[in-house]
Amino acid sequence: MSALLKIAGRNLIKNRRRSFYAVMAIALGFAAVNVFGGFTRYINSSLRDGFIYSMGNGHLTIFREGFMEKGQVDPAAYLLEEDLVAKVRQILAQQPEVELVTPQLYVTGILSNGQISTIFIGDGRVPSDLATIKARARGSMGLLTAFDGKPLRDAETYGVGLSAGLANLLDLGVDDGAVAICTTVEGQINALDTEVLQTFESPIELLNDKLVVMPLDLAQQLYDTRSIDRLTVMLDRTRHTAQVAERLERNFDRQGLALEIRTWEEMSPFYRKVRKMFDIIFLFLFVIVLVISAMSVINAVNQAVMERIREIGTLRALGMKREGIVALFAAESGILGLAGSAIGLLFTLIGWAGVGILRPTWVPPMITPRIPLEIHWVPEYLVFSALFLLALSILAATLPARRAVKRSVVQCLGHV
């Protein structure tokens, strides 16, 4: 085996120009797949962490059954009462993966600066819980400051945050006052004074002139209720989402609780669409790299085989079997695949380090501030790419070599 590898190595050195182009095609293909794969992983993880942590949506959301279909039309009929919330919290407390359970209440109404009024959509949260969820964001997402002004606090019940478009529409800034007007669950009109503590850019442009974030206490006072419309659950690990959701569904059914659970993926159709889009782009790129690498290796091996027909005849005359000659060409192509993967790994490291040093920034989907662009290191992509290109190189050499050795010794020696 060592002798076969030595002969294969010498043959590649003898045809160094052809070998160089084949190795570079494999190396560039390897680097392209892994750099783009690292970028795809970064996009997916950033969108996931952005939705779960930066936006405070958590891993699981618990509603009353039917809320997602009819709750927008009649939200009061699908609220979770205090005693029901207490039962759910008891069940959640028994799940070791659950780190935080926080209530949430959406309200709609009219916001006025005293002269101009417009509709708003309010998100009532517990500010301290929201801060805890956002603190779990990693990487670039953990560095974001998504608002201008002061953070919301549990003690400041009437302090609110306005989306930038809504603040501009009402000509409101930090520390200005506004009046929020809502219809209570009993159908009465309710109005409360509020103070603007912060402004922020909405991740959804169409809602940039409508969103208000407020303490849960304020949202409940506006609706004149102690109920909520959902419970947000944060887990210790994102990978536990599906199994915890299944376990909770069984517990709810066993206790006769008419509740439904949505995972963070189900609550984020945008994430699913972007992930599928990048998966298709990655597959398309991988096919292009596959074709280019395969054609480069096949071309190099075909030329080598055609130029060495007489050498094949000589080896056959000396007693080397057909399988041995095929193995020789396979070894040569295997070395090309290994060398190309090694150089491709170097190119990948250079690309990864270059992005880390230059720190380019961009504005990704659903996130308004500029954040550093990153290329994630994905070991499974590296291993798969190397094994795939190695197998491709060996296969690309085997087929033309098997055709060549089918000739007789006399035909090979007489080849011109």
C-alpha positions, 0 to 999 in steps of 0.5 A: 500500500505504501508503495502504491501511494509513493508511485501515486505521489510521484505521478502527481508531482510529474504532472504538477500543473494539472494536479495544481488546478485540480487541487485548487478547484477542490479547495475553493469548492471546500472553502465556498461550501463551508464559509457559506455554511457558516454564514447560513448557521449564523443567520439561522441562529441569529434569527432564532436567538433574536425571536426567542431572547431579544424579542422576549418571546421565549421557547413556548407560549401557552394560550387558552384553546382556540385563542390563535383562531378566534382570540383576535376577534374576541380576546376577552373570551379567551383570557387565562384567569388567575386560578387557571394561571396558578394551576399552569404554573404548578405544572411548569414548576415540575419541569426541570427544563423550565427556567422562567414563566412570565405572563403577557397581555396584548391590548388595543386602543387609542393613544393621544397626545391631547391633540392627535389620537391614533390606534395602538397595539400594546404588549403588556409584559413584566419588565424584569422578566423581559430583561431576564429573557433578553439577557440570555441572548448570545453573540451579537444579539446579546450586545443589542440595545433595542431602544433609546431612552430608559428601560421599563421597570416593574415599579413604574407602572405607567411608563411605556415604550413607543415604536419610532413611527408612533412617537413621530406621529404623535410628536412624543419624545422621552419623558412626554406624557400621553393618554391611553384609551381602551375598552375594558373586558366589560365594554366600558371606556377606560383612560389612563395617563402614561409617560414615555420612557423609551422609543424603539424601531419595530422589527415589522415595518407595518407596525412601526406606527402602532406598537406600545410596550408597557408593564403588565399592570398597566395593560391589566388596568386598561382592560380592567382585569387580572387575567392574561392572554398567554404565558411565555416559557423560557427553557434552559436549552432550545433543543428541549423545546419539542420534548417539553411541549409534548410533556406539557400537552400530556399533563394538560390533557390529563388534568382536563385543561383546555390549553394549547402550546405553540413552540417558538418555531410555530410562532415565527413563520418568518424564521421558517421561511428564511431557514428554508430559503437559505437551505435551498441556496446552500443546496444550490451552491453545494450542487455547483461546487459538486459539479465544478469539483467533479469536472475538474477531477474527471478532466485531470484523471481523463487526461492522465489516463489517456497520456499513460495508456502505454504506461498501463500496458507496460504495467500490465505486461509486468504482471500488475492486475487491472484492479491494481492499476485502477487502485493506482489512479484512485490513490492519485485522485484520493491524494488530490481530494485530501490535498484539496480539502486541506488547502480548502480548510486553510482558505476557510480559516482565512475567511473566518479570521478575515471576517473576525478581524474586519468586523463588517456590519449589516442589518439582518431581517427582523432586526433594526440596529446594525450588528457585526456579520459573523461566520460560524465554525461548523465542524460537521460541515467540515468533516462532511465536505472533506469526506464527500470530496474525497469520495467524489475524487476517488469515484471520478478516477475509478470510472475512466481508469476501469475503461482504460484497463479493459484494453488488451496489453497489445492495444495499450503498448501500441497506443500513440 
